[in-house]
Amino acid sequence: MVVGALKSPDVTRLSHFLERNAIPFRVVDPDEDRDASALLARVPTNPGELPIVVLPNATVLRNPTKHNLARTLGLIAASFRGEPYDVVIVGAGPAGLATAVYGASEGLAVLVLEALAFGGQAGASARIE
């Protein structure tokens, strides 16, 4: 859950990140939702700390960066294997993901690196099913 003003640029930034990574969430505005106001009363925050993100395990992040949110959600690897990878793929668009699947199906150790979200532009397009 993202708690903050609907028109806030920070709420928009976090919402786009979560949408792009197919993470289910909802945005609640404390000015319009009593439950959100009650939540903010229980979680002490300063004005610069909004929006807050509340995760299912009750972790509260105060105006997190996309990097901090991704790390908390487990989208960023905490560690890498000690042995070298057979294939490293930079970019997790359709071609990168297909390469990773085929490499792994052949028994190769595959590492896929992506800066934003898996699926590339194809993952963000409403025209592709």
Secondary structure, 3 states (H helix, E strand, C coil): CEECCCCCHHHHHHHHHHHHCCCCCCEECCCCCHHHHHHHHHCCCCHHHCCEEECCCCCEEECCCHHHHHHHHCCCCCCCCCCCCCEEEECCCHHHHHHHHHHHHCCCCEEEECCCCCCHHHHHCCCCC
